[in-house]
Amino acid sequence: MSWDVWGPPLVVVLTGLVAGLLVALRSRPRDAAPGPSGGLSVEDLLARKESLVEQLRSLEADRDKMEPAEFEARWRHTLDRAAEALRDLEAARAAAERVAPPAAAEAGDGPPEPSAAPAPPPSGGGAMARRVGWTAAVVVFFVLLGVTLTKSTSSRPEGGSMTGGPTMGGSSESSSVIAEAEARLAADPTDVDAAAILAHDAIRQGRLDAGMQYVDAGRKVAPDDPRIQSSLAALMIAIGYLDRAEATLDQAQAADPDLPTAWLWRGVLAMQRQDPDAARAAFEKVLELSTDATDRRLAASLLHELSAPPPAVRVTGTVTLADGVTVPPDALVFITARSSQVPAGPPLAALRRSAAELPLEFTLSDSDMVMGGGTWPDTVWLQARVDLDGNAMTREEGAPETEVVGPITADSGPVTLTLQGSVARQ
């Protein structure tokens, strides 16, 4: 085995594992206050988030050593877990702030910024620590977006974006603009123009830690700058804060109605809300106003996606709990479809939902197929199960699950899956 080839990836992987373990050990004090998510404390959720971020970095460093399908499956799985951990962490911290006594609040990050409109938590040192988890969640949106773009364009070039989407460095002019902005911000941390350029570039390319830092740097100097607000809205969209993202975009576009980046994220927001007409109008506005080649390519690709027919719905149904069965609200429910009654190998299609939604309705379509581009068989078998650690590859003994139901065809109608058994969190 050549150390020149395998050495750096192994170092990254081992470093990530050690860092995740250290964070986990240091984040479990005996007197930690319980969090709102199934008894997990804020420290527990922070440790889980840090560990998953390290796993993402290790996977990205080692992607050239895997088959594309294997990397995509492991990447998406880890991203889903990271996004869930980040949402839980934000909810836990918000709940802790609501119940914290005044003395504790004074010892924390300080009072929030006054704002006449809905706004995110305050910027600054404490706010940066509170929202640093946003960065990994942004990966979820951009990786899925990158996968879509990759299917309709060429494969990712060497040195390209981790999302597989268009990159900023396609021309020397773009590279020189970024290099100049980096130099300007290093010389003058109050240069809002440079921070805005770098924030948008970082978010678009997936350099997530840097992107959040640039947004915070800009907000410290000019929190109402429309370009900084547009990048902040992109982060809000990524973690599901759609109402707050809309309010932030409203402020940005009130100050600059012709800002192309605001129209770009306005279109993405409309797509998240299943409003194709509004999304189409926003992306057309980007093509009208923007001179940035990458933004124009992204808008054109998303317009093409909007014109494509929706994925075919294959199965609909409901997952319920049997009488007397209880499930921790922070657990997950995996719903899988297989082409045979005997579970073996990866499923044909899969969904992941929060146990807090139970009883829940679900829809399986071609877009949920584990290996995209395959053919949906005439008959499938369905099963749902509860998972406590968010890892689809493991099963906890005693965790509720349903019977395998099938064969299901296109004419079977809605299916009911009932979770049997009980589980107690250790």
C-alpha beads as a LAMMPS data file, in Angstrom:
LAMMPS data file: protein, C-alpha beads

426 atoms
425 bonds

1 atom types
1 bond types

-500.0 500.0 xlo xhi
-500.0 500.0 ylo yhi
-500.0 500.0 zlo zhi

Masses

1 110.0

Atoms # bond

1 1 1 0.000 0.000 0.000
2 1 1 1.454 3.354 -1.043
3 1 1 1.571 5.924 1.747
4 1 1 1.609 8.713 -0.850
5 1 1 -1.787 7.536 -2.101
6 1 1 -3.474 6.314 1.074
7 1 1 -1.675 8.294 3.762
8 1 1 -3.512 11.644 3.597
9 1 1 -7.027 10.130 3.461
10 1 1 -6.220 7.827 6.387
11 1 1 -4.907 10.742 8.426
12 1 1 -8.093 12.712 7.719
13 1 1 -10.328 9.773 8.654
14 1 1 -8.449 9.020 11.884
15 1 1 -8.339 12.686 12.835
16 1 1 -12.086 12.974 12.297
17 1 1 -12.796 9.911 14.423
18 1 1 -10.546 11.100 17.259
19 1 1 -11.994 14.613 17.145
20 1 1 -15.536 13.285 17.215
21 1 1 -14.729 11.022 20.178
22 1 1 -13.078 13.843 22.114
23 1 1 -16.016 16.160 21.500
24 1 1 -18.438 13.461 22.599
25 1 1 -16.492 12.735 25.811
26 1 1 -16.111 16.401 26.707
27 1 1 -19.747 17.164 25.956
28 1 1 -21.362 14.762 28.446
29 1 1 -21.120 16.321 31.908
30 1 1 -23.074 14.613 34.657
31 1 1 -24.986 17.748 35.484
32 1 1 -25.901 18.664 31.923
33 1 1 -29.331 20.124 31.635
34 1 1 -31.745 17.941 29.751
35 1 1 -32.703 19.092 26.303
36 1 1 -36.130 19.076 24.721
37 1 1 -35.403 16.265 22.286
38 1 1 -36.210 12.941 23.901
39 1 1 -34.145 13.692 27.043
40 1 1 -30.939 14.518 25.159
41 1 1 -29.080 17.530 26.529
42 1 1 -27.798 20.396 24.425
43 1 1 -24.288 19.051 25.042
44 1 1 -25.308 15.617 23.736
45 1 1 -26.792 17.130 20.580
46 1 1 -23.729 19.318 20.032
47 1 1 -21.458 16.280 20.329
48 1 1 -23.585 14.377 17.829
49 1 1 -23.481 17.284 15.388
50 1 1 -19.691 17.706 15.675
51 1 1 -19.124 14.002 15.103
52 1 1 -21.293 13.991 11.973
53 1 1 -19.555 17.069 10.556
54 1 1 -16.219 15.295 10.972
55 1 1 -17.641 12.247 9.200
56 1 1 -18.711 14.446 6.271
57 1 1 -15.244 15.944 5.994
58 1 1 -13.641 12.506 6.098
59 1 1 -15.963 11.196 3.387
60 1 1 -15.237 14.164 1.134
61 1 1 -11.486 13.672 1.591
62 1 1 -11.789 10.002 0.670
63 1 1 -14.312 10.272 -2.168
64 1 1 -11.784 9.425 -4.900
65 1 1 -11.212 6.025 -3.278
66 1 1 -14.875 4.985 -3.644
67 1 1 -17.207 4.114 -6.441
68 1 1 -19.532 7.059 -7.220
69 1 1 -22.651 5.139 -6.175
70 1 1 -21.092 4.091 -2.867
71 1 1 -19.921 7.623 -2.116
72 1 1 -23.310 9.144 -2.942
73 1 1 -25.154 6.628 -0.745
74 1 1 -22.845 7.125 2.243
75 1 1 -22.745 10.904 1.729
76 1 1 -26.530 11.293 1.563
77 1 1 -27.005 9.048 4.589
78 1 1 -24.526 11.037 6.692
79 1 1 -25.997 14.327 5.476
80 1 1 -29.484 13.272 6.527
81 1 1 -28.193 12.435 9.994
82 1 1 -26.313 15.745 10.211
83 1 1 -29.373 17.761 9.193
84 1 1 -31.524 15.984 11.783
85 1 1 -28.913 16.593 14.489
86 1 1 -28.684 20.272 13.596
87 1 1 -32.438 20.780 13.702
88 1 1 -32.564 19.070 17.099
89 1 1 -29.694 21.229 18.351
90 1 1 -31.351 24.468 17.229
91 1 1 -34.634 23.421 18.856
92 1 1 -32.876 22.439 22.093
93 1 1 -31.003 25.712 22.319
94 1 1 -34.126 27.730 21.595
95 1 1 -35.971 25.869 24.351
96 1 1 -33.072 26.358 26.766
97 1 1 -33.065 30.095 26.095
98 1 1 -36.803 30.313 26.753
99 1 1 -36.477 28.754 30.206
100 1 1 -33.070 30.191 31.194
101 1 1 -33.116 32.553 34.246
102 1 1 -31.997 36.173 33.762
103 1 1 -28.628 35.529 35.435
104 1 1 -27.873 32.722 33.044
105 1 1 -28.871 34.851 30.095
106 1 1 -26.502 37.610 31.251
107 1 1 -23.672 35.110 31.452
108 1 1 -24.345 33.832 27.934
109 1 1 -24.079 35.441 24.589
110 1 1 -25.839 38.660 25.454
111 1 1 -29.233 40.039 24.437
112 1 1 -30.471 39.495 20.894
113 1 1 -30.317 42.201 18.300
114 1 1 -33.415 44.366 18.151
115 1 1 -35.235 43.904 14.878
116 1 1 -38.576 45.063 13.567
117 1 1 -38.930 42.015 11.350
118 1 1 -38.383 38.318 12.020
119 1 1 -34.665 37.709 12.179
120 1 1 -32.240 34.977 13.072
121 1 1 -30.396 34.809 16.410
122 1 1 -27.913 37.634 17.033
123 1 1 -24.571 37.767 15.355
124 1 1 -21.281 38.008 17.177
125 1 1 -19.042 35.557 18.997
126 1 1 -21.779 33.813 20.975
127 1 1 -24.133 33.751 18.018
128 1 1 -21.419 32.274 15.857
129 1 1 -21.044 29.404 18.286
130 1 1 -24.798 28.986 18.409
131 1 1 -25.233 28.846 14.661
132 1 1 -22.007 27.190 13.523
133 1 1 -24.098 24.059 13.153
134 1 1 -25.962 25.779 10.300
135 1 1 -22.996 25.202 8.046
136 1 1 -23.299 21.428 7.843
137 1 1 -27.044 21.617 7.293
138 1 1 -26.453 23.792 4.248
139 1 1 -24.708 20.785 2.706
140 1 1 -28.024 18.930 2.603
141 1 1 -29.630 21.432 0.258
142 1 1 -26.620 22.012 -1.957
143 1 1 -25.639 18.361 -2.299
144 1 1 -29.159 17.423 -3.395
145 1 1 -29.112 20.396 -5.753
146 1 1 -25.721 19.322 -7.044
147 1 1 -26.940 15.788 -7.676
148 1 1 -29.780 17.179 -9.791
149 1 1 -27.424 19.348 -11.800
150 1 1 -24.945 16.512 -12.258
151 1 1 -27.613 14.328 -13.855
152 1 1 -28.290 16.946 -16.522
153 1 1 -24.722 18.144 -17.101
154 1 1 -21.241 16.714 -17.323
155 1 1 -19.543 14.845 -14.507
156 1 1 -17.709 16.779 -11.806
157 1 1 -14.328 18.018 -13.023
158 1 1 -11.255 17.598 -10.879
159 1 1 -11.109 20.415 -8.350
160 1 1 -14.780 21.267 -8.841
161 1 1 -17.485 21.848 -6.275
162 1 1 -18.177 19.142 -3.704
163 1 1 -21.827 19.347 -4.732
164 1 1 -21.126 18.397 -8.314
165 1 1 -22.792 21.643 -9.433
166 1 1 -21.254 24.554 -11.295
167 1 1 -18.156 26.094 -9.772
168 1 1 -16.941 29.632 -9.441
169 1 1 -13.437 29.008 -10.698
170 1 1 -14.292 28.435 -14.334
171 1 1 -12.486 31.537 -15.556
172 1 1 -9.404 33.492 -14.550
173 1 1 -11.547 36.589 -14.164
174 1 1 -13.755 34.930 -11.545
175 1 1 -10.714 33.548 -9.738
176 1 1 -9.097 36.962 -9.698
177 1 1 -12.248 38.549 -8.273
178 1 1 -12.312 36.027 -5.428
179 1 1 -8.587 36.389 -4.762
180 1 1 -8.925 40.168 -4.680
181 1 1 -11.884 39.957 -2.279
182 1 1 -9.930 37.650 0.033
183 1 1 -7.012 40.087 0.087
184 1 1 -9.306 43.042 0.732
185 1 1 -11.098 41.352 3.619
186 1 1 -7.808 40.253 5.172
187 1 1 -6.558 43.843 5.032
188 1 1 -9.852 45.357 6.208
189 1 1 -12.279 43.105 8.165
190 1 1 -14.968 45.790 7.779
191 1 1 -15.001 45.522 3.959
192 1 1 -18.637 44.498 3.461
193 1 1 -18.317 44.293 -0.324
194 1 1 -15.577 41.684 -0.014
195 1 1 -17.495 39.740 2.646
196 1 1 -20.590 39.665 0.428
197 1 1 -18.653 38.357 -2.585
198 1 1 -16.934 35.663 -0.540
199 1 1 -20.089 34.608 1.325
200 1 1 -22.039 34.010 -1.879
201 1 1 -19.126 32.185 -3.485
202 1 1 -18.587 29.976 -0.429
203 1 1 -22.247 29.008 -0.039
204 1 1 -22.540 28.234 -3.720
205 1 1 -19.437 26.015 -3.768
206 1 1 -20.006 24.226 -0.456
207 1 1 -17.147 25.843 1.524
208 1 1 -19.568 26.000 4.383
209 1 1 -17.471 27.002 7.393
210 1 1 -16.040 29.918 5.436
211 1 1 -19.474 30.878 4.148
212 1 1 -20.928 31.262 7.629
213 1 1 -17.874 33.224 8.765
214 1 1 -18.221 35.639 5.857
215 1 1 -21.921 36.131 6.576
216 1 1 -21.185 36.867 10.229
217 1 1 -18.336 39.194 9.265
218 1 1 -20.656 41.176 7.018
219 1 1 -23.490 41.304 9.551
220 1 1 -21.195 42.670 12.259
221 1 1 -20.505 45.709 10.080
222 1 1 -23.692 46.094 8.009
223 1 1 -26.475 43.729 9.114
224 1 1 -28.915 45.315 6.663
225 1 1 -26.706 44.971 3.575
226 1 1 -28.964 43.266 0.979
227 1 1 -26.169 41.034 -0.360
228 1 1 -25.329 39.745 3.115
229 1 1 -29.034 39.275 3.837
230 1 1 -29.417 37.227 0.650
231 1 1 -26.671 34.824 1.713
232 1 1 -28.166 34.609 5.194
233 1 1 -31.528 33.760 3.624
234 1 1 -29.870 30.927 1.682
235 1 1 -28.683 29.410 4.960
236 1 1 -32.152 29.774 6.482
237 1 1 -33.711 27.999 3.503
238 1 1 -31.258 25.149 3.917
239 1 1 -32.326 24.422 7.496
240 1 1 -36.024 24.865 6.837
241 1 1 -36.593 28.355 8.274
242 1 1 -38.643 29.335 5.251
243 1 1 -40.714 32.097 6.861
244 1 1 -37.626 33.793 8.284
245 1 1 -35.838 33.388 4.968
246 1 1 -38.744 35.076 3.194
247 1 1 -38.706 37.963 5.668
248 1 1 -34.959 38.387 5.168
249 1 1 -35.329 38.355 1.381
250 1 1 -38.168 40.880 1.643
251 1 1 -35.810 43.248 3.468
252 1 1 -33.016 42.683 0.959
253 1 1 -35.238 43.281 -2.056
254 1 1 -36.857 46.322 -0.492
255 1 1 -33.376 47.851 -0.383
256 1 1 -32.309 46.551 -3.817
257 1 1 -35.159 45.238 -6.000
258 1 1 -32.770 44.248 -8.805
259 1 1 -30.274 42.246 -6.734
260 1 1 -29.704 39.022 -8.741
261 1 1 -28.627 36.878 -5.777
262 1 1 -31.812 37.758 -3.906
263 1 1 -33.859 36.628 -6.902
264 1 1 -31.839 33.412 -7.070
265 1 1 -32.635 32.461 -3.471
266 1 1 -36.207 33.697 -3.901
267 1 1 -36.549 31.079 -6.621
268 1 1 -35.062 28.355 -4.438
269 1 1 -37.435 29.339 -1.633
270 1 1 -40.394 29.053 -4.013
271 1 1 -39.235 25.590 -5.063
272 1 1 -39.079 24.542 -1.415
273 1 1 -42.666 25.713 -1.042
274 1 1 -43.803 23.813 -4.115
275 1 1 -44.628 27.026 -6.010
276 1 1 -43.220 26.428 -9.513
277 1 1 -44.733 29.569 -11.040
278 1 1 -43.054 31.857 -8.500
279 1 1 -39.795 29.925 -8.825
280 1 1 -39.858 30.180 -12.605
281 1 1 -40.445 33.938 -12.467
282 1 1 -37.568 34.389 -10.016
283 1 1 -35.084 32.379 -12.074
284 1 1 -36.073 34.243 -15.229
285 1 1 -35.346 37.448 -13.321
286 1 1 -31.870 36.110 -12.516
287 1 1 -31.215 35.524 -16.221
288 1 1 -32.413 39.054 -16.948
289 1 1 -30.353 40.826 -14.273
290 1 1 -27.275 38.754 -13.478
291 1 1 -23.918 39.021 -15.223
292 1 1 -22.435 36.223 -13.101
293 1 1 -21.922 33.169 -15.311
294 1 1 -22.319 30.651 -12.490
295 1 1 -25.543 32.181 -11.183
296 1 1 -26.925 32.213 -14.709
297 1 1 -26.040 28.536 -15.245
298 1 1 -27.610 27.614 -11.923
299 1 1 -30.808 29.528 -12.707
300 1 1 -31.003 27.947 -16.165
301 1 1 -30.519 24.457 -14.712
302 1 1 -33.249 24.991 -12.139
303 1 1 -35.583 26.311 -14.832
304 1 1 -34.929 23.108 -16.760
305 1 1 -35.707 21.084 -13.636
306 1 1 -39.006 22.942 -13.214
307 1 1 -39.999 22.036 -16.758
308 1 1 -39.365 18.321 -16.184
309 1 1 -42.371 16.125 -15.320
310 1 1 -42.723 15.240 -11.620
311 1 1 -41.457 11.810 -10.542
312 1 1 -44.034 9.046 -10.801
313 1 1 -45.747 8.201 -7.509
314 1 1 -45.537 4.448 -6.916
315 1 1 -46.900 3.804 -3.400
316 1 1 -48.877 5.811 -0.847
317 1 1 -49.777 4.844 2.670
318 1 1 -49.803 5.505 6.410
319 1 1 -47.531 4.425 9.267
320 1 1 -49.300 4.063 12.627
321 1 1 -48.472 2.848 16.143
322 1 1 -50.126 -0.230 17.590
323 1 1 -51.991 0.226 20.886
324 1 1 -49.589 0.662 23.780
325 1 1 -46.514 1.227 21.627
326 1 1 -44.449 4.301 22.485
327 1 1 -41.557 5.752 20.530
328 1 1 -39.126 8.543 21.530
329 1 1 -40.027 11.685 19.564
330 1 1 -36.425 12.166 18.433
331 1 1 -36.274 8.680 16.915
332 1 1 -36.522 8.120 13.179
333 1 1 -38.859 6.022 11.063
334 1 1 -37.388 4.300 8.013
335 1 1 -39.860 3.198 5.325
336 1 1 -38.415 0.848 2.726
337 1 1 -39.649 -0.818 -0.447
338 1 1 -38.010 -3.985 -1.756
339 1 1 -38.447 -6.028 -4.880
340 1 1 -38.654 -9.277 -2.874
341 1 1 -40.315 -10.351 0.363
342 1 1 -37.029 -11.427 1.956
343 1 1 -34.931 -8.428 3.102
344 1 1 -31.518 -8.734 1.484
345 1 1 -29.144 -6.066 0.283
346 1 1 -30.052 -2.401 -0.131
347 1 1 -33.733 -1.517 -0.557
348 1 1 -35.271 -0.449 -3.830
349 1 1 -36.487 2.838 -2.318
350 1 1 -36.381 4.427 1.117
351 1 1 -37.812 7.308 3.112
352 1 1 -36.717 8.730 6.447
353 1 1 -39.242 10.529 8.659
354 1 1 -39.317 11.815 12.230
355 1 1 -41.096 9.663 14.813
356 1 1 -42.660 12.856 16.153
357 1 1 -44.897 12.849 13.039
358 1 1 -46.539 9.514 13.900
359 1 1 -49.082 8.603 12.712
360 1 1 -47.739 9.811 9.375
361 1 1 -48.673 9.622 5.715
362 1 1 -46.024 8.808 3.131
363 1 1 -45.499 8.667 -0.611
364 1 1 -42.818 6.683 -2.419
365 1 1 -41.902 7.849 -5.913
366 1 1 -39.148 7.287 -8.431
367 1 1 -37.179 10.079 -6.758
368 1 1 -36.921 7.950 -3.593
369 1 1 -35.131 5.090 -5.335
370 1 1 -31.792 4.352 -3.695
371 1 1 -30.059 3.894 -7.029
372 1 1 -31.370 6.605 -9.316
373 1 1 -32.199 5.724 -12.873
374 1 1 -33.493 2.244 -12.093
375 1 1 -36.827 0.730 -13.071
376 1 1 -39.645 0.327 -10.562
377 1 1 -40.812 -3.321 -10.560
378 1 1 -44.423 -4.418 -10.962
379 1 1 -44.627 -5.598 -7.333
380 1 1 -42.877 -4.456 -4.155
381 1 1 -42.928 -5.292 -0.444
382 1 1 -43.032 -2.558 2.194
383 1 1 -41.807 -2.329 5.773
384 1 1 -41.316 0.447 8.326
385 1 1 -39.119 0.407 11.418
386 1 1 -37.997 2.739 14.182
387 1 1 -34.332 3.681 14.474
388 1 1 -32.686 5.415 17.439
389 1 1 -29.224 6.291 16.137
390 1 1 -30.159 7.551 12.661
391 1 1 -28.025 4.911 10.961
392 1 1 -29.988 3.044 8.315
393 1 1 -27.351 0.295 8.304
394 1 1 -27.958 -0.757 11.935
395 1 1 -30.946 -2.141 13.827
396 1 1 -31.581 -1.855 17.572
397 1 1 -32.941 -4.964 19.263
398 1 1 -36.532 -4.463 20.400
399 1 1 -37.142 -1.384 18.261
400 1 1 -40.688 -1.275 16.843
401 1 1 -41.144 -2.438 13.280
402 1 1 -43.977 -3.464 11.004
403 1 1 -44.587 -6.709 9.236
404 1 1 -43.417 -6.965 5.644
405 1 1 -46.494 -6.045 3.597
406 1 1 -46.911 -7.131 -0.006
407 1 1 -46.999 -7.715 -2.808
408 1 1 -47.979 -4.113 -3.559
409 1 1 -48.830 -3.060 -7.092
410 1 1 -49.781 0.217 -8.719
411 1 1 -53.450 -0.691 -8.229
412 1 1 -53.200 -1.643 -4.548
413 1 1 -54.202 1.753 -3.187
414 1 1 -53.004 3.258 0.120
415 1 1 -51.140 0.859 2.410
416 1 1 -51.264 0.842 6.222
417 1 1 -48.098 -0.123 8.121
418 1 1 -48.501 -0.654 11.885
419 1 1 -45.462 -0.488 14.158
420 1 1 -45.429 -3.302 16.724
421 1 1 -43.299 -3.643 19.857
422 1 1 -41.736 -1.081 22.173
423 1 1 -38.375 0.461 22.807
424 1 1 -36.785 2.189 25.773
425 1 1 -33.930 4.624 25.381
426 1 1 -30.819 3.684 27.338

Bonds

1 1 1 2
2 1 2 3
3 1 3 4
4 1 4 5
5 1 5 6
6 1 6 7
7 1 7 8
8 1 8 9
9 1 9 10
10 1 10 11
11 1 11 12
12 1 12 13
13 1 13 14
14 1 14 15
15 1 15 16
16 1 16 17
17 1 17 18
18 1 18 19
19 1 19 20
20 1 20 21
21 1 21 22
22 1 22 23
23 1 23 24
24 1 24 25
25 1 25 26
26 1 26 27
27 1 27 28
28 1 28 29
29 1 29 30
30 1 30 31
31 1 31 32
32 1 32 33
33 1 33 34
34 1 34 35
35 1 35 36
36 1 36 37
37 1 37 38
38 1 38 39
39 1 39 40
40 1 40 41
41 1 41 42
42 1 42 43
43 1 43 44
44 1 44 45
45 1 45 46
46 1 46 47
47 1 47 48
48 1 48 49
49 1 49 50
50 1 50 51
51 1 51 52
52 1 52 53
53 1 53 54
54 1 54 55
55 1 55 56
56 1 56 57
57 1 57 58
58 1 58 59
59 1 59 60
60 1 60 61
61 1 61 62
62 1 62 63
63 1 63 64
64 1 64 65
65 1 65 66
66 1 66 67
67 1 67 68
68 1 68 69
69 1 69 70
70 1 70 71
71 1 71 72
72 1 72 73
73 1 73 74
74 1 74 75
75 1 75 76
76 1 76 77
77 1 77 78
78 1 78 79
79 1 79 80
80 1 80 81
81 1 81 82
82 1 82 83
83 1 83 84
84 1 84 85
85 1 85 86
86 1 86 87
87 1 87 88
88 1 88 89
89 1 89 90
90 1 90 91
91 1 91 92
92 1 92 93
93 1 93 94
94 1 94 95
95 1 95 96
96 1 96 97
97 1 97 98
98 1 98 99
99 1 99 100
100 1 100 101
101 1 101 102
102 1 102 103
103 1 103 104
104 1 104 105
105 1 105 106
106 1 106 107
107 1 107 108
108 1 108 109
109 1 109 110
110 1 110 111
111 1 111 112
112 1 112 113
113 1 113 114
114 1 114 115
115 1 115 116
116 1 116 117
117 1 117 118
118 1 118 119
119 1 119 120
120 1 120 121
121 1 121 122
122 1 122 123
123 1 123 124
124 1 124 125
125 1 125 126
126 1 126 127
127 1 127 128
128 1 128 129
129 1 129 130
130 1 130 131
131 1 131 132
132 1 132 133
133 1 133 134
134 1 134 135
135 1 135 136
136 1 136 137
137 1 137 138
138 1 138 139
139 1 139 140
140 1 140 141
141 1 141 142
142 1 142 143
143 1 143 144
144 1 144 145
145 1 145 146
146 1 146 147
147 1 147 148
148 1 148 149
149 1 149 150
150 1 150 151
151 1 151 152
152 1 152 153
153 1 153 154
154 1 154 155
155 1 155 156
156 1 156 157
157 1 157 158
158 1 158 159
159 1 159 160
160 1 160 161
161 1 161 162
162 1 162 163
163 1 163 164
164 1 164 165
165 1 165 166
166 1 166 167
167 1 167 168
168 1 168 169
169 1 169 170
170 1 170 171
171 1 171 172
172 1 172 173
173 1 173 174
174 1 174 175
175 1 175 176
176 1 176 177
177 1 177 178
178 1 178 179
179 1 179 180
180 1 180 181
181 1 181 182
182 1 182 183
183 1 183 184
184 1 184 185
185 1 185 186
186 1 186 187
187 1 187 188
188 1 188 189
189 1 189 190
190 1 190 191
191 1 191 192
192 1 192 193
193 1 193 194
194 1 194 195
195 1 195 196
196 1 196 197
197 1 197 198
198 1 198 199
199 1 199 200
200 1 200 201
201 1 201 202
202 1 202 203
203 1 203 204
204 1 204 205
205 1 205 206
206 1 206 207
207 1 207 208
208 1 208 209
209 1 209 210
210 1 210 211
211 1 211 212
212 1 212 213
213 1 213 214
214 1 214 215
215 1 215 216
216 1 216 217
217 1 217 218
218 1 218 219
219 1 219 220
220 1 220 221
221 1 221 222
222 1 222 223
223 1 223 224
224 1 224 225
225 1 225 226
226 1 226 227
227 1 227 228
228 1 228 229
229 1 229 230
230 1 230 231
231 1 231 232
232 1 232 233
233 1 233 234
234 1 234 235
235 1 235 236
236 1 236 237
237 1 237 238
238 1 238 239
239 1 239 240
240 1 240 241
241 1 241 242
242 1 242 243
243 1 243 244
244 1 244 245
245 1 245 246
246 1 246 247
247 1 247 248
248 1 248 249
249 1 249 250
250 1 250 251
251 1 251 252
252 1 252 253
253 1 253 254
254 1 254 255
255 1 255 256
256 1 256 257
257 1 257 258
258 1 258 259
259 1 259 260
260 1 260 261
261 1 261 262
262 1 262 263
263 1 263 264
264 1 264 265
265 1 265 266
266 1 266 267
267 1 267 268
268 1 268 269
269 1 269 270
270 1 270 271
271 1 271 272
272 1 272 273
273 1 273 274
274 1 274 275
275 1 275 276
276 1 276 277
277 1 277 278
278 1 278 279
279 1 279 280
280 1 280 281
281 1 281 282
282 1 282 283
283 1 283 284
284 1 284 285
285 1 285 286
286 1 286 287
287 1 287 288
288 1 288 289
289 1 289 290
290 1 290 291
291 1 291 292
292 1 292 293
293 1 293 294
294 1 294 295
295 1 295 296
296 1 296 297
297 1 297 298
298 1 298 299
299 1 299 300
300 1 300 301
301 1 301 302
302 1 302 303
303 1 303 304
304 1 304 305
305 1 305 306
306 1 306 307
307 1 307 308
308 1 308 309
309 1 309 310
310 1 310 311
311 1 311 312
312 1 312 313
313 1 313 314
314 1 314 315
315 1 315 316
316 1 316 317
317 1 317 318
318 1 318 319
319 1 319 320
320 1 320 321
321 1 321 322
322 1 322 323
323 1 323 324
324 1 324 325
325 1 325 326
326 1 326 327
327 1 327 328
328 1 328 329
329 1 329 330
330 1 330 331
331 1 331 332
332 1 332 333
333 1 333 334
334 1 334 335
335 1 335 336
336 1 336 337
337 1 337 338
338 1 338 339
339 1 339 340
340 1 340 341
341 1 341 342
342 1 342 343
343 1 343 344
344 1 344 345
345 1 345 346
346 1 346 347
347 1 347 348
348 1 348 349
349 1 349 350
350 1 350 351
351 1 351 352
352 1 352 353
353 1 353 354
354 1 354 355
355 1 355 356
356 1 356 357
357 1 357 358
358 1 358 359
359 1 359 360
360 1 360 361
361 1 361 362
362 1 362 363
363 1 363 364
364 1 364 365
365 1 365 366
366 1 366 367
367 1 367 368
368 1 368 369
369 1 369 370
370 1 370 371
371 1 371 372
372 1 372 373
373 1 373 374
374 1 374 375
375 1 375 376
376 1 376 377
377 1 377 378
378 1 378 379
379 1 379 380
380 1 380 381
381 1 381 382
382 1 382 383
383 1 383 384
384 1 384 385
385 1 385 386
386 1 386 387
387 1 387 388
388 1 388 389
389 1 389 390
390 1 390 391
391 1 391 392
392 1 392 393
393 1 393 394
394 1 394 395
395 1 395 396
396 1 396 397
397 1 397 398
398 1 398 399
399 1 399 400
400 1 400 401
401 1 401 402
402 1 402 403
403 1 403 404
404 1 404 405
405 1 405 406
406 1 406 407
407 1 407 408
408 1 408 409
409 1 409 410
410 1 410 411
411 1 411 412
412 1 412 413
413 1 413 414
414 1 414 415
415 1 415 416
416 1 416 417
417 1 417 418
418 1 418 419
419 1 419 420
420 1 420 421
421 1 421 422
422 1 422 423
423 1 423 424
424 1 424 425
425 1 425 426
